[in-house]
Amino acid sequence: MKFVKTFVHDDVQGYKFGSNPFGQPKVFSHIYFIDGLLIDTGHYNMRQEIFTAVSSLPV
């Protein structure tokens, strides 16, 4: 199962990604976008979903 959630807090746009082949994800990766800077904590299994989610951001 793959999990993608977006959120906004003040000027920070965030994304939460998780994956697990057997049920609910137990480990998550977060990505933050702040004023043109993209901070990516990495999640190899979710690379396509991450790319799709952030491809429109003006990094």
Secondary structure, DSSP 8 states (H G I E B T S, - for coil): -EEEEEEEETTEEEEEEEE-SSSS---EEEEEEETTEEEE---GGGHHHHHHHHTTS--
